Amino acid sequence: MESCCNWGRYPKVEAEVFSTDRYDDLASLVKSEQVLIARGNGRCYGDSALQKKICSTLSLNKCLEFDVHQGILHAEAGIMLADILHIIVPNGFFLPVTPGTKWVTLAGAVASNIHGKNHHNGGAIGRYIDEITVMTDNGDIITCTPSLNSDLFKSTIGGMGLSGIILHLKLRLKKIETGFMVQEKICLPGLKELLEKFETNQDSSYSVAWIDAMAKGKSLGRSVLFLGEHALPEDLPLPYQNDVLRVHEKTTFRLPFTFPSFFLGKAVAKFFNQAYLLKAKMTRTIQVLHYDQYFYPLDAIGQWNKFYGHKGFLQYQFVLPLEHGLEGLTQILEKISSSNSGAHLAVLKQLGEAEEMCSPLSFPMKGYTLAVDFKVSDAIFKLLDELDQLVLKYGGRLYLTKDARMSKEMFAATYAVDQINVTKFKSLQTERLGL
Ligand SMILES: Cc1cc2nc3c(=O)[nH]c(=O)nc-3n(C[C@H](O)[C@H](O)[C@H](O)COP(=O)(O)OP(=O)(O)OC[C@H]3O[C@@H](n4cnc5c(N)ncnc54)[C@H](O)[C@@H]3O)c2cc1C
């Protein structure tokens, strides 16, 4: 048994973690256990990848085939996006969808049907999966595609590991000419202006906004919108031109210890948000950045989650339908800024149409998604229960891969629970949610 938690470091549980790269050992485990869950790199925030018995797929980490002509990568479940980038970028390809960290596994990304800054026009990762091979709950190995064993394919994309253990899969990649991005930055005084800018920039390949979640009154929703495009060789300044397809470097700085719980209080959050805004105003509007700086700025500090102290933190991420965006987000931001919570990082993205080929547990729906980090405390649980009521009122839902505390009632009211096929693959989260 070992103490186990995911990125939010809440909850922490004692678990038995099994890891192998042999399918026959895996099949014996699956057949012998009553309840278990697959786990990738534990970058979900709450309890989605936790259970008393965990099957880690980190040692299934090989690239099986890379077809550079078609741009299709066939790789094992536990390969990290960081390692995929090392293989594909020098060959002129990029991930079709990427989260805000490259330290997630390919299977973990598919099980959460992750979205990036391009969901409004590119969709979630499930759209780019051609084939998945899964070990189901009797130890059978089944290959599925949108037309072959399509029920299994559908329930695996965004299925949070409940349909079985993903062993390997095929991903369609995006063609790029350089590994750099052209970023445009727009500072906005409030929420209304921000949502209007999202609307008028639908054609941007990537968009994301940072919001000062502690601003109130007239400044409610003051923010910085970042738009992005993959750079062409002619966009690059001279020093970059000899190495246009360079890959990321290793993380140089890791937090050596967990900070004391009082460290990130309300005053620090306020200072952090104001400093961020000031820096945004002072730096150039259009910048050429390496993909690592553009997509993965938080990866520059390894284990930054330790900033939040021993009790850990919660990331509250929800989506609201487009038509309720302004009203719903206004009410939610008002509640956050008038609370004593000390919200440090709030990130808003636009989501496009939901995927058709995905599990009922998949998160995206057309609208706006906001993610806010809160340090764990008794008061935060009460605040988040109140925010749930607003999300419910406006027809939204919470993202399971970030959740550690949603109630059964909230889950049942916002996801099509009756369409979920329950097997022996269960996480502590699905048990908490009554599945
Ligand atoms: C800094 C940071 C930024 C992030 N940004 C985004 C973002 O922009 N967009 C977004 O959508 N998400 C984002 N995430 C969340 C992250 O992308 C997902 O939680 C992802 O699923 C984590 O992958 P993992 O390999 O760590 O999987 P884990 O956290 O280990 O597991 C996540 C889920 O996948 C299942 N799973 C893992 N491996 C397998 C397998 N082999 N077979 C079947 N099921 C499996 C688990 O059971 C669990 O339900 C972010 C996370 C962090 C820490």
The ligand as a Gaussian input file, in Angstrom:
#p B3LYP/6-31G(d) Opt

LIG

0 1
 C       -1.470000      21.936000     -15.103000
 C       -2.611000      21.179000     -15.712000
 C       -3.270000      21.728000     -16.804000
 C       -4.344000      21.035000     -17.386000
 N       -4.969000      21.595000     -18.448000
 C       -6.027000      20.970000     -19.025000
 C       -6.685000      21.520000     -20.160000
 O       -6.330000      22.588000     -20.646000
 N       -7.717000      20.821000     -20.698000
 C       -8.129000      19.619000     -20.195000
 O       -9.073000      19.041000     -20.742000
 N       -7.511000      19.056000     -19.134000
 C       -6.473000      19.705000     -18.537000
 N       -5.838000      19.138000     -17.462000
 C       -6.316000      17.848000     -16.957000
 C       -5.575000      16.655000     -17.591000
 O       -5.340000      16.869000     -18.947000
 C       -6.455000      15.397000     -17.446000
 O       -6.798000      15.185000     -16.111000
 C       -5.778000      14.126000     -17.987000
 O       -6.747000      13.121000     -18.015000
 C       -4.607000      13.682000     -17.114000
 O       -3.946000      12.587000     -17.727000
 P       -3.120000      11.540000     -16.869000
 O       -2.317000      10.706000     -17.786000
 O       -2.386000      12.228000     -15.789000
 O       -4.309000      10.652000     -16.293000
 P       -4.760000      10.380000     -14.774000
 O       -4.877000      11.675000     -14.068000
 O       -3.895000       9.360000     -14.165000
 O       -6.221000       9.772000     -15.030000
 C       -7.255000      10.591000     -15.541000
 C       -8.416000       9.696000     -15.994000
 O       -7.965000       8.878000     -17.080000
 C       -8.188000       7.505000     -16.791000
 N       -7.071000       6.745000     -17.380000
 C       -5.737000       6.983000     -17.250000
 N       -5.033000       6.036000     -17.922000
 C       -5.946000       5.195000     -18.470000
 C       -5.850000       4.013000     -19.261000
 N       -4.673000       3.490000     -19.637000
 N       -6.995000       3.403000     -19.631000
 C       -8.220000       3.891000     -19.269000
 N       -8.364000       5.006000     -18.531000
 C       -7.244000       5.649000     -18.136000
 C       -8.201000       7.421000     -15.271000
 O       -8.947000       6.299000     -14.825000
 C       -8.875000       8.739000     -14.903000
 O      -10.273000       8.601000     -14.993000
 C       -4.754000      19.778000     -16.866000
 C       -4.085000      19.231000     -15.764000
 C       -3.022000      19.930000     -15.196000
 C       -2.312000      19.320000     -14.007000

